[in-house]
Amino acid sequence: MKLVSVNCGLPREILWHGHTVTTSIYKEPVAGRIALRTLNLDGDRQSDLTVHGGKDKAVYFYSIEYYIYWQAELAIPQLACGSFGENFTAEGLAQDSLAEDKIHVGDRFSIGTAELVITQPRLPCYKLAIRFERDDMIKRFLRSRRTGFYAAVTQEGDVGSGDELHLISHDSASVPVSEITRLYLAKEYSPDDARQVRRAIAAKALPESWSAWFQEKLDRLGS
């Protein structure tokens, strides 16, 4: 597993459906070694800090293997790395199956001289629709199950394209990233679903906001 590209971007204003929107979803590959800090990469910024960024979303991973799927799905001849707003375009995570089915919340990786822990899936907002100029992009993205995932920085360092991703530890007691997304979207919970939610809540790497949201949903559904 390795980084194919490290991508950064700064806020910019885009006209969308007659309104000016500030977004940082336009990421571009950067050359050389980049410092990875607790909140983000040097040269990268988030626009709306109420829903983006913060220590639990310091970097966003997406698999290069998914690009072939999207090029066919959207009839786009070629997509540049960073097209999904990801900081890390990675190779090998989705080699045999969807990365989101294999990677668990709490899994730890080393990249370059930095270390990371996986925290949550990416839930797309309307800015993904802006990036692809498609109003149906959010539904397509979630339906594809190719969401990518966020990570928190546990050790600051520097990273660059070509760096190997090394799995330090796998949290088998936690749940896959794909389960977090599925349980978030589920309108009802079966007894097995409720058990999975409790496993997710018990994962130390799952952000408090997610744990509180899931607990509230459990209480509401009487699970």
C-alpha angles and dihedrals in degrees: 000000000000146000112266093184141002110214132195137175142174128222116282135176119247129184109231124173090339096311131102111237127188111219141163096196092110102093125173131195115263127205129230130014117331126198113241111206135181095273104029149320119295107266095025126103138173122227104207109036092185090075105011134055128007127127094296091054100038093135136011122218125206129175121243088213088070092061092077090053093051095045088058095039094051097031091238114149095213139002123202121227110270093037092127093049092258123152094204121042101194134194124210100024091100099031099123102013140353110309090222090063093054104036115078129204103261097034111139127215137182119217121178104321093330132089128211141187123211111240113170148337124270113258106199123230129198091277089077086060088051092051092054096031090233124122090203095054096101092055091045091049095052093042090054091058086218096122103140118214145248129240137199121223113244095173123023118226143126129288138186142177111286094035114139120240111225121193107228097180139352119217100218091172090063128069132258119266089245090060091057090056094044094049091046092055097041114110093201134024127225118207088263090051091051090052090050091050091053090051089051093049090051092057108106093211094057107102117249091243090060093046092051092047093050093046091052090050091049090051092046094050092043091235 
